[in-house]
């Protein structure tokens, strides 16, 4: 899981310190999670997924959900918060 956590953070454009501040944990927590030294608390995993715009299931298992309760497929959010012209 540590490798997926790192990939998600890096793909979202965060360094470890900035990311840690963004999700409300210490930079050591981010380092330990990415190296697999500690189990990641569910609340931290949820914040990680939210900030990086990836599904929690992918962080946990490496599998992307194929459909929600209504059968809709997962669609990642646009990482650009500015509207397109």
mmCIF file as gemmi writes it, N, C-alpha and C atoms, coordinates in Angstrom:
data_model
loop_
_atom_site.group_PDB
_atom_site.id
_atom_site.type_symbol
_atom_site.label_atom_id
_atom_site.label_alt_id
_atom_site.label_comp_id
_atom_site.label_asym_id
_atom_site.label_entity_id
_atom_site.label_seq_id
_atom_site.pdbx_PDB_ins_code
_atom_site.Cartn_x
_atom_site.Cartn_y
_atom_site.Cartn_z
_atom_site.occupancy
_atom_site.B_iso_or_equiv
_atom_site.pdbx_formal_charge
_atom_site.auth_seq_id
_atom_site.auth_asym_id
_atom_site.pdbx_PDB_model_num
ATOM 1 N N . UNK Axp A 1 ? 0.822 -1.19 0 1 0 ? 1 A 1
ATOM 2 C CA . UNK Axp A 1 ? 0 0 0 1 0 ? 1 A 1
ATOM 3 C C . UNK Axp A 1 ? 0.867 1.255 0 1 0 ? 1 A 1
ATOM 4 N N . UNK Axp A 2 ? 2.015 1.202 0.607 1 0 ? 2 A 1
ATOM 5 C CA . UNK Axp A 2 ? 2.876 2.375 0.697 1 0 ? 2 A 1
ATOM 6 C C . UNK Axp A 2 ? 3.224 2.98 -0.647 1 0 ? 2 A 1
ATOM 7 N N . UNK Axp A 3 ? 3.484 2.117 -1.624 1 0 ? 3 A 1
ATOM 8 C CA . UNK Axp A 3 ? 3.827 2.607 -2.956 1 0 ? 3 A 1
ATOM 9 C C . UNK Axp A 3 ? 2.65 3.34 -3.583 1 0 ? 3 A 1
ATOM 10 N N . UNK Axp A 4 ? 1.424 2.831 -3.391 1 0 ? 4 A 1
ATOM 11 C CA . UNK Axp A 4 ? 0.239 3.507 -3.931 1 0 ? 4 A 1
ATOM 12 C C . UNK Axp A 4 ? 0.006 4.835 -3.229 1 0 ? 4 A 1
ATOM 13 N N . UNK Axp A 5 ? 0.25 4.881 -1.926 1 0 ? 5 A 1
ATOM 14 C CA . UNK Axp A 5 ? 0.109 6.138 -1.194 1 0 ? 5 A 1
ATOM 15 C C . UNK Axp A 5 ? 1.072 7.187 -1.759 1 0 ? 5 A 1
ATOM 16 N N . UNK Axp A 6 ? 2.316 6.789 -1.98 1 0 ? 6 A 1
ATOM 17 C CA . UNK Axp A 6 ? 3.317 7.703 -2.528 1 0 ? 6 A 1
ATOM 18 C C . UNK Axp A 6 ? 2.926 8.163 -3.926 1 0 ? 6 A 1
ATOM 19 N N . UNK Axp A 7 ? 2.514 7.217 -4.775 1 0 ? 7 A 1
ATOM 20 C CA . UNK Axp A 7 ? 2.129 7.566 -6.143 1 0 ? 7 A 1
ATOM 21 C C . UNK Axp A 7 ? 0.958 8.544 -6.159 1 0 ? 7 A 1
ATOM 22 N N . UNK Axp A 8 ? -0.023 8.31 -5.306 1 0 ? 8 A 1
ATOM 23 C CA . UNK Axp A 8 ? -1.187 9.207 -5.249 1 0 ? 8 A 1
ATOM 24 C C . UNK Axp A 8 ? -0.752 10.608 -4.823 1 0 ? 8 A 1
ATOM 25 N N . UNK Axp A 9 ? 0.082 10.693 -3.79 1 0 ? 9 A 1
ATOM 26 C CA . UNK Axp A 9 ? 0.551 11.998 -3.307 1 0 ? 9 A 1
ATOM 27 C C . UNK Axp A 9 ? 1.353 12.723 -4.376 1 0 ? 9 A 1
ATOM 28 N N . UNK Axp A 10 ? 2.295 12.028 -4.991 1 0 ? 10 A 1
ATOM 29 C CA . UNK Axp A 10 ? 3.133 12.644 -6.012 1 0 ? 10 A 1
ATOM 30 C C . UNK Axp A 10 ? 2.321 13.05 -7.239 1 0 ? 10 A 1
ATOM 31 N N . UNK Axp A 11 ? 1.365 12.214 -7.638 1 0 ? 11 A 1
ATOM 32 C CA . UNK Axp A 11 ? 0.526 12.548 -8.792 1 0 ? 11 A 1
ATOM 33 C C . UNK Axp A 11 ? -0.333 13.784 -8.531 1 0 ? 11 A 1
ATOM 34 N N . UNK Axp A 12 ? -0.673 13.99 -7.264 1 0 ? 12 A 1
ATOM 35 C CA . UNK Axp A 12 ? -1.452 15.173 -6.896 1 0 ? 12 A 1
ATOM 36 C C . UNK Axp A 12 ? -0.564 16.412 -6.775 1 0 ? 12 A 1
ATOM 37 N N . UNK Axp A 13 ? 0.749 16.23 -6.895 1 0 ? 13 A 1
ATOM 38 C CA . UNK Axp A 13 ? 1.671 17.359 -6.897 1 0 ? 13 A 1
ATOM 39 C C . UNK Axp A 13 ? 2.129 17.853 -5.54 1 0 ? 13 A 1
ATOM 40 N N . UNK Axp A 14 ? 2.057 16.991 -4.531 1 0 ? 14 A 1
ATOM 41 C CA . UNK Axp A 14 ? 2.45 17.392 -3.179 1 0 ? 14 A 1
ATOM 42 C C . UNK Axp A 14 ? 3.788 16.809 -2.771 1 0 ? 14 A 1
ATOM 43 N N . UNK Axp A 15 ? 4.573 17.597 -2.053 1 0 ? 15 A 1
ATOM 44 C CA . UNK Axp A 15 ? 5.727 17.087 -1.334 1 0 ? 15 A 1
ATOM 45 C C . UNK Axp A 15 ? 5.214 16.514 -0.018 1 0 ? 15 A 1
ATOM 46 N N . UNK Axp A 16 ? 6.049 15.776 0.689 1 0 ? 16 A 1
ATOM 47 C CA . UNK Axp A 16 ? 5.59 15.139 1.926 1 0 ? 16 A 1
ATOM 48 C C . UNK Axp A 16 ? 5.148 16.144 2.985 1 0 ? 16 A 1
ATOM 49 N N . UNK Axp A 17 ? 5.896 17.209 3.178 1 0 ? 17 A 1
ATOM 50 C CA . UNK Axp A 17 ? 5.54 18.185 4.222 1 0 ? 17 A 1
ATOM 51 C C . UNK Axp A 17 ? 4.233 18.896 3.91 1 0 ? 17 A 1
ATOM 52 N N . UNK Axp A 18 ? 4.095 19.376 2.682 1 0 ? 18 A 1
ATOM 53 C CA . UNK Axp A 18 ? 2.864 20.07 2.303 1 0 ? 18 A 1
ATOM 54 C C . UNK Axp A 18 ? 1.658 19.139 2.389 1 0 ? 18 A 1
ATOM 55 N N . UNK Axp A 19 ? 1.852 17.908 1.956 1 0 ? 19 A 1
ATOM 56 C CA . UNK Axp A 19 ? 0.76 16.945 1.996 1 0 ? 19 A 1
ATOM 57 C C . UNK Axp A 19 ? 0.364 16.638 3.432 1 0 ? 19 A 1
ATOM 58 N N . UNK Axp A 20 ? 1.347 16.432 4.283 1 0 ? 20 A 1
ATOM 59 C CA . UNK Axp A 20 ? 1.062 16.156 5.693 1 0 ? 20 A 1
ATOM 60 C C . UNK Axp A 20 ? 0.234 17.28 6.312 1 0 ? 20 A 1
ATOM 61 N N . UNK Axp A 21 ? 0.627 18.514 6.032 1 0 ? 21 A 1
ATOM 62 C CA . UNK Axp A 21 ? -0.126 19.66 6.556 1 0 ? 21 A 1
ATOM 63 C C . UNK Axp A 21 ? -1.542 19.671 5.994 1 0 ? 21 A 1
ATOM 64 N N . UNK Axp A 22 ? -1.673 19.322 4.736 1 0 ? 22 A 1
ATOM 65 C CA . UNK Axp A 22 ? -2.977 19.341 4.069 1 0 ? 22 A 1
ATOM 66 C C . UNK Axp A 22 ? -3.938 18.324 4.676 1 0 ? 22 A 1
ATOM 67 N N . UNK Axp A 23 ? -3.436 17.138 5.063 1 0 ? 23 A 1
ATOM 68 C CA . UNK Axp A 23 ? -4.327 16.118 5.624 1 0 ? 23 A 1
ATOM 69 C C . UNK Axp A 23 ? -4.307 16.093 7.154 1 0 ? 23 A 1
ATOM 70 N N . UNK Axp A 24 ? -3.531 16.968 7.771 1 0 ? 24 A 1
ATOM 71 C CA . UNK Axp A 24 ? -3.561 17.111 9.225 1 0 ? 24 A 1
ATOM 72 C C . UNK Axp A 24 ? -2.784 16.074 10.009 1 0 ? 24 A 1
ATOM 73 N N . UNK Axp A 25 ? -1.669 15.61 9.439 1 0 ? 25 A 1
ATOM 74 C CA . UNK Axp A 25 ? -0.809 14.659 10.152 1 0 ? 25 A 1
ATOM 75 C C . UNK Axp A 25 ? 0.631 15.18 10.094 1 0 ? 25 A 1
ATOM 76 N N . UNK Axp A 26 ? 1.523 14.517 10.808 1 0 ? 26 A 1
ATOM 77 C CA . UNK Axp A 26 ? 2.931 14.911 10.761 1 0 ? 26 A 1
ATOM 78 C C . UNK Axp A 26 ? 3.576 14.376 9.482 1 0 ? 26 A 1
ATOM 79 N N . UNK Axp A 27 ? 4.668 15.007 9.081 1 0 ? 27 A 1
ATOM 80 C CA . UNK Axp A 27 ? 5.383 14.508 7.903 1 0 ? 27 A 1
ATOM 81 C C . UNK Axp A 27 ? 5.955 13.119 8.179 1 0 ? 27 A 1
ATOM 82 N N . UNK Axp A 28 ? 6.247 12.809 9.436 1 0 ? 28 A 1
ATOM 83 C CA . UNK Axp A 28 ? 6.726 11.475 9.8 1 0 ? 28 A 1
ATOM 84 C C . UNK Axp A 28 ? 5.642 10.425 9.569 1 0 ? 28 A 1
ATOM 85 N N . UNK Axp A 29 ? 4.396 10.795 9.809 1 0 ? 29 A 1
ATOM 86 C CA . UNK Axp A 29 ? 3.283 9.877 9.544 1 0 ? 29 A 1
ATOM 87 C C . UNK Axp A 29 ? 3.211 9.547 8.066 1 0 ? 29 A 1
ATOM 88 N N . UNK Axp A 30 ? 3.379 10.559 7.212 1 0 ? 30 A 1
ATOM 89 C CA . UNK Axp A 30 ? 3.361 10.338 5.762 1 0 ? 30 A 1
ATOM 90 C C . UNK Axp A 30 ? 4.521 9.434 5.367 1 0 ? 30 A 1
ATOM 91 N N . UNK Axp A 31 ? 5.707 9.721 5.876 1 0 ? 31 A 1
ATOM 92 C CA . UNK Axp A 31 ? 6.884 8.909 5.574 1 0 ? 31 A 1
ATOM 93 C C . UNK Axp A 31 ? 6.672 7.46 6 1 0 ? 31 A 1
ATOM 94 N N . UNK Axp A 32 ? 6.213 7.253 7.233 1 0 ? 32 A 1
ATOM 95 C CA . UNK Axp A 32 ? 5.989 5.899 7.745 1 0 ? 32 A 1
ATOM 96 C C . UNK Axp A 32 ? 4.938 5.156 6.929 1 0 ? 32 A 1
ATOM 97 N N . UNK Axp A 33 ? 3.876 5.852 6.524 1 0 ? 33 A 1
ATOM 98 C CA . UNK Axp A 33 ? 2.819 5.212 5.733 1 0 ? 33 A 1
ATOM 99 C C . UNK Axp A 33 ? 3.359 4.784 4.375 1 0 ? 33 A 1
ATOM 100 N N . UNK Axp A 34 ? 4.116 5.66 3.735 1 0 ? 34 A 1
ATOM 101 C CA . UNK Axp A 34 ? 4.633 5.354 2.4 1 0 ? 34 A 1
ATOM 102 C C . UNK Axp A 34 ? 5.701 4.264 2.423 1 0 ? 34 A 1
ATOM 103 N N . UNK Axp A 35 ? 6.393 4.125 3.52 1 0 ? 35 A 1
ATOM 104 C CA . UNK Axp A 35 ? 7.41 3.076 3.639 1 0 ? 35 A 1
ATOM 105 C C . UNK Axp A 35 ? 6.833 1.781 4.202 1 0 ? 35 A 1
ATOM 106 N N . UNK Axp A 36 ? 5.552 1.812 4.589 1 0 ? 36 A 1
ATOM 107 C CA . UNK Axp A 36 ? 4.908 0.622 5.13 1 0 ? 36 A 1
ATOM 108 C C . UNK Axp A 36 ? 5.328 0.286 6.542 1 0 ? 36 A 1
ATOM 109 N N . UNK Axp A 37 ? 5.852 1.256 7.269 1 0 ? 37 A 1
ATOM 110 C CA . UNK Axp A 37 ? 6.328 1.007 8.628 1 0 ? 37 A 1
ATOM 111 C C . UNK Axp A 37 ? 5.199 0.961 9.647 1 0 ? 37 A 1
ATOM 112 N N . UNK Axp A 38 ? 4.075 1.588 9.313 1 0 ? 38 A 1
ATOM 113 C CA . UNK Axp A 38 ? 2.947 1.639 10.233 1 0 ? 38 A 1
ATOM 114 C C . UNK Axp A 38 ? 1.657 1.439 9.466 1 0 ? 38 A 1
ATOM 115 N N . UNK Axp A 39 ? 0.675 0.895 10.151 1 0 ? 39 A 1
ATOM 116 C CA . UNK Axp A 39 ? -0.667 0.802 9.566 1 0 ? 39 A 1
ATOM 117 C C . UNK Axp A 39 ? -1.242 2.215 9.496 1 0 ? 39 A 1
ATOM 118 N N . UNK Axp A 40 ? -1.959 2.492 8.437 1 0 ? 40 A 1
ATOM 119 C CA . UNK Axp A 40 ? -2.555 3.817 8.25 1 0 ? 40 A 1
ATOM 120 C C . UNK Axp A 40 ? -3.955 3.799 8.841 1 0 ? 40 A 1
ATOM 121 N N . UNK Axp A 41 ? -4.233 4.769 9.705 1 0 ? 41 A 1
ATOM 122 C CA . UNK Axp A 41 ? -5.567 4.866 10.297 1 0 ? 41 A 1
ATOM 123 C C . UNK Axp A 41 ? -6.587 5.166 9.202 1 0 ? 41 A 1
ATOM 124 N N . UNK Axp A 42 ? -7.8 4.671 9.382 1 0 ? 42 A 1
ATOM 125 C CA . UNK Axp A 42 ? -8.86 4.846 8.375 1 0 ? 42 A 1
ATOM 126 C C . UNK Axp A 42 ? -9.128 6.321 8.096 1 0 ? 42 A 1
ATOM 127 N N . UNK Axp A 43 ? -9.136 7.149 9.114 1 0 ? 43 A 1
ATOM 128 C CA . UNK Axp A 43 ? -9.403 8.576 8.915 1 0 ? 43 A 1
ATOM 129 C C . UNK Axp A 43 ? -8.303 9.221 8.068 1 0 ? 43 A 1
ATOM 130 N N . UNK Axp A 44 ? -7.068 8.779 8.266 1 0 ? 44 A 1
ATOM 131 C CA . UNK Axp A 44 ? -5.946 9.291 7.473 1 0 ? 44 A 1
ATOM 132 C C . UNK Axp A 44 ? -6.059 8.795 6.038 1 0 ? 44 A 1
ATOM 133 N N . UNK Axp A 45 ? -6.421 7.543 5.867 1 0 ? 45 A 1
ATOM 134 C CA . UNK Axp A 45 ? -6.589 6.985 4.531 1 0 ? 45 A 1
ATOM 135 C C . UNK Axp A 45 ? -7.706 7.702 3.767 1 0 ? 45 A 1
ATOM 136 N N . UNK Axp A 46 ? -8.799 7.999 4.458 1 0 ? 46 A 1
ATOM 137 C CA . UNK Axp A 46 ? -9.893 8.741 3.826 1 0 ? 46 A 1
ATOM 138 C C . UNK Axp A 46 ? -9.448 10.132 3.395 1 0 ? 46 A 1
ATOM 139 N N . UNK Axp A 47 ? -8.69 10.825 4.242 1 0 ? 47 A 1
ATOM 140 C CA . UNK Axp A 47 ? -8.184 12.152 3.899 1 0 ? 47 A 1
ATOM 141 C C . UNK Axp A 47 ? -7.215 12.06 2.727 1 0 ? 47 A 1
ATOM 142 N N . UNK Axp A 48 ? -6.367 11.036 2.72 1 0 ? 48 A 1
ATOM 143 C CA . UNK Axp A 48 ? -5.394 10.818 1.644 1 0 ? 48 A 1
ATOM 144 C C . UNK Axp A 48 ? -6.125 10.672 0.313 1 0 ? 48 A 1
ATOM 145 N N . UNK Axp A 49 ? -7.163 9.843 0.325 1 0 ? 49 A 1
ATOM 146 C CA . UNK Axp A 49 ? -7.954 9.611 -0.888 1 0 ? 49 A 1
ATOM 147 C C . UNK Axp A 49 ? -8.653 10.891 -1.331 1 0 ? 49 A 1
ATOM 148 N N . UNK Axp A 50 ? -9.214 11.613 -0.396 1 0 ? 50 A 1
ATOM 149 C CA . UNK Axp A 50 ? -9.943 12.842 -0.73 1 0 ? 50 A 1
ATOM 150 C C . UNK Axp A 50 ? -9.029 13.889 -1.365 1 0 ? 50 A 1
ATOM 151 N N . UNK Axp A 51 ? -7.9 14.13 -0.748 1 0 ? 51 A 1
ATOM 152 C CA . UNK Axp A 51 ? -6.982 15.167 -1.232 1 0 ? 51 A 1
ATOM 153 C C . UNK Axp A 51 ? -6.324 14.776 -2.554 1 0 ? 51 A 1
ATOM 154 N N . UNK Axp A 52 ? -6.06 13.499 -2.754 1 0 ? 52 A 1
ATOM 155 C CA . UNK Axp A 52 ? -5.408 13.054 -3.995 1 0 ? 52 A 1
ATOM 156 C C . UNK Axp A 52 ? -6.403 12.658 -5.09 1 0 ? 52 A 1
ATOM 157 N N . UNK Axp A 53 ? -7.691 12.669 -4.754 1 0 ? 53 A 1
ATOM 158 C CA . UNK Axp A 53 ? -8.762 12.339 -5.722 1 0 ? 53 A 1
ATOM 159 C C . UNK Axp A 53 ? -8.648 10.914 -6.27 1 0 ? 53 A 1
ATOM 160 N N . UNK Axp A 54 ? -8.296 9.985 -5.413 1 0 ? 54 A 1
ATOM 161 C CA . UNK Axp A 54 ? -8.281 8.575 -5.8 1 0 ? 54 A 1
ATOM 162 C C . UNK Axp A 54 ? -9.196 7.808 -4.844 1 0 ? 54 A 1
ATOM 163 N N . UNK Axp A 55 ? -9.745 6.689 -5.287 1 0 ? 55 A 1
ATOM 164 C CA . UNK Axp A 55 ? -10.614 5.908 -4.402 1 0 ? 55 A 1
ATOM 165 C C . UNK Axp A 55 ? -9.84 5.265 -3.25 1 0 ? 55 A 1
ATOM 166 N N . UNK Axp A 56 ? -10.454 5.218 -2.098 1 0 ? 56 A 1
ATOM 167 C CA . UNK Axp A 56 ? -9.859 4.539 -0.94 1 0 ? 56 A 1
ATOM 168 C C . UNK Axp A 56 ? -9.54 3.093 -1.303 1 0 ? 56 A 1
ATOM 169 N N . UNK Axp A 57 ? -10.438 2.456 -2.05 1 0 ? 57 A 1
ATOM 170 C CA . UNK Axp A 57 ? -10.223 1.054 -2.43 1 0 ? 57 A 1
ATOM 171 C C . UNK Axp A 57 ? -8.928 0.883 -3.209 1 0 ? 57 A 1
ATOM 172 N N . UNK Axp A 58 ? -8.601 1.83 -4.074 1 0 ? 58 A 1
ATOM 173 C CA . UNK Axp A 58 ? -7.352 1.725 -4.832 1 0 ? 58 A 1
ATOM 174 C C . UNK Axp A 58 ? -6.156 1.855 -3.9 1 0 ? 58 A 1
ATOM 175 N N . UNK Axp A 59 ? -6.223 2.788 -2.958 1 0 ? 59 A 1
ATOM 176 C CA . UNK Axp A 59 ? -5.117 2.928 -2.003 1 0 ? 59 A 1
ATOM 177 C C . UNK Axp A 59 ? -4.934 1.637 -1.205 1 0 ? 59 A 1
ATOM 178 N N . UNK Axp A 60 ? -6.03 1.021 -0.811 1 0 ? 60 A 1
ATOM 179 C CA . UNK Axp A 60 ? -5.967 -0.183 0.017 1 0 ? 60 A 1
ATOM 180 C C . UNK Axp A 60 ? -5.56 -1.43 -0.772 1 0 ? 60 A 1
ATOM 181 N N . UNK Axp A 61 ? -6.106 -1.596 -1.971 1 0 ? 61 A 1
ATOM 182 C CA . UNK Axp A 61 ? -5.953 -2.867 -2.673 1 0 ? 61 A 1
ATOM 183 C C . UNK Axp A 61 ? -5.282 -2.774 -4.04 1 0 ? 61 A 1
ATOM 184 N N . UNK Axp A 62 ? -5.264 -1.591 -4.621 1 0 ? 62 A 1
ATOM 185 C CA . UNK Axp A 62 ? -4.748 -1.44 -5.971 1 0 ? 62 A 1
ATOM 186 C C . UNK Axp A 62 ? -5.801 -1.665 -7.031 1 0 ? 62 A 1
ATOM 187 N N . UNK Axp A 63 ? -7.03 -1.965 -6.62 1 0 ? 63 A 1
ATOM 188 C CA . UNK Axp A 63 ? -8.136 -2.168 -7.56 1 0 ? 63 A 1
ATOM 189 C C . UNK Axp A 63 ? -9.008 -0.927 -7.605 1 0 ? 63 A 1
ATOM 190 N N . UNK Axp A 64 ? -9.432 -0.571 -8.812 1 0 ? 64 A 1
ATOM 191 C CA . UNK Axp A 64 ? -10.327 0.567 -8.982 1 0 ? 64 A 1
ATOM 192 C C . UNK Axp A 64 ? -11.754 0.052 -8.983 1 0 ? 64 A 1
ATOM 193 N N . UNK Axp A 65 ? -12.638 0.686 -8.187 1 0 ? 65 A 1
ATOM 194 C CA . UNK Axp A 65 ? -14.04 0.25 -8.193 1 0 ? 65 A 1
ATOM 195 C C . UNK Axp A 65 ? -14.623 0.363 -9.597 1 0 ? 65 A 1
ATOM 196 N N . UNK Axp A 66 ? -15.409 -0.626 -9.996 1 0 ? 66 A 1
ATOM 197 C CA . UNK Axp A 66 ? -15.978 -0.62 -11.341 1 0 ? 66 A 1
ATOM 198 C C . UNK Axp A 66 ? -17.382 -0.063 -11.379 1 0 ? 66 A 1
ATOM 199 N N . UNK Axp A 67 ? -18.003 0.11 -10.269 1 0 ? 67 A 1
ATOM 200 C CA . UNK Axp A 67 ? -19.35 0.665 -10.281 1 0 ? 67 A 1
ATOM 201 C C . UNK Axp A 67 ? -19.857 0.934 -8.892 1 0 ? 67 A 1
ATOM 202 N N . UNK Axp A 68 ? -20.694 1.947 -8.786 1 0 ? 68 A 1
ATOM 203 C CA . UNK Axp A 68 ? -21.294 2.29 -7.508 1 0 ? 68 A 1
ATOM 204 C C . UNK Axp A 68 ? -22.628 1.585 -7.353 1 0 ? 68 A 1
ATOM 205 N N . UNK Axp A 69 ? -23.389 1.994 -6.36 1 0 ? 69 A 1
ATOM 206 C CA . UNK Axp A 69 ? -24.678 1.359 -6.121 1 0 ? 69 A 1
ATOM 207 C C . UNK Axp A 69 ? -25.625 1.492 -7.31 1 0 ? 69 A 1
ATOM 208 N N . UNK Axp A 70 ? -25.455 2.57 -8.068 1 0 ? 70 A 1
ATOM 209 C CA . UNK Axp A 70 ? -26.32 2.77 -9.231 1 0 ? 70 A 1
ATOM 210 C C . UNK Axp A 70 ? -25.689 2.235 -10.514 1 0 ? 70 A 1
ATOM 211 N N . UNK Axp A 71 ? -24.545 1.547 -10.393 1 0 ? 71 A 1
ATOM 212 C CA . UNK Axp A 71 ? -23.873 0.984 -11.557 1 0 ? 71 A 1
ATOM 213 C C . UNK Axp A 71 ? -22.951 1.951 -12.27 1 0 ? 71 A 1
ATOM 214 N N . UNK Axp A 72 ? -22.861 3.179 -11.766 1 0 ? 72 A 1
ATOM 215 C CA . UNK Axp A 72 ? -21.988 4.175 -12.401 1 0 ? 72 A 1
ATOM 216 C C . UNK Axp A 72 ? -20.535 3.811 -12.162 1 0 ? 72 A 1
ATOM 217 N N . UNK Axp A 73 ? -19.707 4.082 -13.132 1 0 ? 73 A 1
ATOM 218 C CA . UNK Axp A 73 ? -18.279 3.811 -12.97 1 0 ? 73 A 1
ATOM 219 C C . UNK Axp A 73 ? -17.613 4.989 -12.274 1 0 ? 73 A 1
ATOM 220 N N . UNK Axp A 74 ? -16.462 4.741 -11.699 1 0 ? 74 A 1
ATOM 221 C CA . UNK Axp A 74 ? -15.688 5.765 -11.012 1 0 ? 74 A 1
ATOM 222 C C . UNK Axp A 74 ? -15.134 6.757 -12.027 1 0 ? 74 A 1
ATOM 223 N N . UNK Axp A 75 ? -15.329 8.03 -11.758 1 0 ? 75 A 1
ATOM 224 C CA . UNK Axp A 75 ? -14.778 9.079 -12.61 1 0 ? 75 A 1
ATOM 225 C C . UNK Axp A 75 ? -13.933 9.993 -11.737 1 0 ? 75 A 1
ATOM 226 N N . UNK Axp A 76 ? -12.619 10.066 -11.992 1 0 ? 76 A 1
ATOM 227 C CA . UNK Axp A 76 ? -11.775 10.927 -11.163 1 0 ? 76 A 1
ATOM 228 C C . UNK Axp A 76 ? -12.138 12.394 -11.36 1 0 ? 76 A 1
ATOM 229 N N . UNK Axp A 77 ? -11.953 13.168 -10.305 1 0 ? 77 A 1
ATOM 230 C CA . UNK Axp A 77 ? -12.198 14.604 -10.391 1 0 ? 77 A 1
ATOM 231 C C . UNK Axp A 77 ? -11.047 15.267 -11.116 1 0 ? 77 A 1
ATOM 232 N N . UNK Axp A 78 ? -11.338 16.391 -11.722 1 0 ? 78 A 1
ATOM 233 C CA . UNK Axp A 78 ? -10.317 17.188 -12.383 1 0 ? 78 A 1
ATOM 234 C C . UNK Axp A 78 ? -9.433 17.8 -11.299 1 0 ? 78 A 1
ATOM 235 N N . UNK Axp A 79 ? -8.13 17.662 -11.448 1 0 ? 79 A 1
ATOM 236 C CA . UNK Axp A 79 ? -7.209 18.194 -10.449 1 0 ? 79 A 1
ATOM 237 C C . UNK Axp A 79 ? -7.047 19.702 -10.573 1 0 ? 79 A 1
ATOM 238 N N . UNK Axp A 80 ? -7.559 20.291 -11.644 1 0 ? 80 A 1
ATOM 239 C CA . UNK Axp A 80 ? -7.466 21.731 -11.854 1 0 ? 80 A 1
ATOM 240 C C . UNK Axp A 80 ? -8.738 22.381 -11.293 1 0 ? 80 A 1
ATOM 241 N N . UNK Axp A 81 ? -8.608 23.148 -10.191 1 0 ? 81 A 1
ATOM 242 C CA . UNK Axp A 81 ? -9.793 23.748 -9.604 1 0 ? 81 A 1
ATOM 243 C C . UNK Axp A 81 ? -10.333 24.936 -10.404 1 0 ? 81 A 1
ATOM 244 N N . UNK Axp A 82 ? -9.573 25.419 -11.374 1 0 ? 82 A 1
ATOM 245 C CA . UNK Axp A 82 ? -10.013 26.558 -12.177 1 0 ? 82 A 1
ATOM 246 C C . UNK Axp A 82 ? -10.88 26.063 -13.325 1 0 ? 82 A 1
ATOM 247 N N . UNK Axp A 83 ? -11.959 26.789 -13.612 1 0 ? 83 A 1
ATOM 248 C CA . UNK Axp A 83 ? -12.787 26.379 -14.755 1 0 ? 83 A 1
ATOM 249 C C . UNK Axp A 83 ? -12.057 26.611 -16.075 1 0 ? 83 A 1
ATOM 250 N N . UNK Axp A 84 ? -12.364 25.779 -17.036 1 0 ? 84 A 1
ATOM 251 C CA . UNK Axp A 84 ? -11.752 25.923 -18.372 1 0 ? 84 A 1
ATOM 252 C C . UNK Axp A 84 ? -12.427 27.068 -19.105 1 0 ? 84 A 1
ATOM 253 N N . UNK Axp A 85 ? -11.665 27.749 -19.92 1 0 ? 85 A 1
ATOM 254 C CA . UNK Axp A 85 ? -12.239 28.846 -20.724 1 0 ? 85 A 1
ATOM 255 C C . UNK Axp A 85 ? -12.81 28.331 -22.004 1 0 ? 85 A 1
